[in-house]
Amino acid sequence: MNINVRSNASTVSKAIDAFGKNQIPFAMANTLNDAAFQIRKNTIENVWGDNNIVRKSNFMSAMIMPIKGTNRATKKKLFAVVQNYPTGRRHKDYLQRAAIGGYKTVIDGRNIAIPGRESGLRNAKGAVPKSKRPRQLLNKKNVFKVTSRRSGQELIVERPPKMARPLKVLYVLEPVASIDNYFKFYEEADRLANKVMRENFRKNFARAKASARRFK
């Protein structure tokens, strides 16, 4: 996510004296960096945990790049960036897909196993334990794959103890799965940026003017 104030720079400049105009780039850069730090912190501490099951407490802090280097705003580059690592071991393309929605596909002709609506596989936190994932369940005698006669849909089902009972659908197998944007990064980042930018700028502009007077 890029945070910038280029579109507002001319409006702000008109309302400030000539001395203040010289301090605007510094104040804006610091304002953008402050907002980026706040968004990164909020994403790590709140947004990721609110939208997802957290298995590793330090996962998101390791996935979001620090606000430094090219991610920081400067007086000549008035935008800051909050992002996952674009390349390398920490690059996780599924984070972007989780933030905007999309589709997941599997190569080699395999399918994606989607828990059935009444499968009861998910625990209280909404996760499927390893013991109830397809590979583990298919090792049981009463769990197997079938193809629905009506829809042609491939399923993983469980045969109840009594033969007269209908098969229980554990998983639906699909070549492509639709993914909702369950990671509300952009929504929360936009909300927080709108909330803090005005106050951040006021503080940074006052600090910049005070600093400039001391060295004048």
Secondary structure, DSSP 8 states (H G I E B T S, - for coil): -EEE-HHHHHHHHHTS-HHHHTTHHHHHHHHHHHHHHHHHHHIIIIIHHHHS--SSTTHHHHHB--S-GGGS-BTTB-EEE--B-SSSTT--HHHHHHHH-EEEE-STT--EEEE-TT---S-TTS---GGGSHHHHTTSTTEEEEE-TTT--EEEEE--SSTTS--EEEEEEESEEEE---S-HHHHHHHHHHHHHHHHHHHHHHHHHHHHHHT-
